[in-house]
């Protein structure tokens, strides 16, 4: 049983004291705060993934990612426009992938290229393999090319 469920059970007990309430709040509040914590990490201005990137699906639907040095991004996918906080590794791993963690902090509630909507608070971790030209990349579920989509092309 999670801490919040134990607290809820105690608080629903008619004999619960003010002290029990305070103990529960002191346990739950830090967890809620940590869960909502920002993940945005500033990127160096010359980070190779800072900029605007576009991918076009076989259906013709496009997504545009605008990655800013302050650790935020705007993603436009079909009708959806989402604002995100991003943490992208400064250097690629030994396998050549940048780790990209993205948390959606605002969304217009419209459907993306897959026909889905993205929930505010959603966190996704992907791995990016940058082309040597630094003008294209593939986005992958793991550090494994068989899990990638792309290419994302840099917009000038």
DATAHU-V128986 format. One record per helix or strand of 3 or more residues. SS is the DSSP state (a for helix, b for strand). FROM is the first residue (numbers start at 1). LEN is the number of residues. Records with the same first field share a line. If there is no record, write none. Layout:
SS=FROM-LEN  FROM-LEN
This chain:
a=3-10  18-18  145-3
b=51-6  62-6  72-6  80-9  97-11  123-8  136-5  148-7
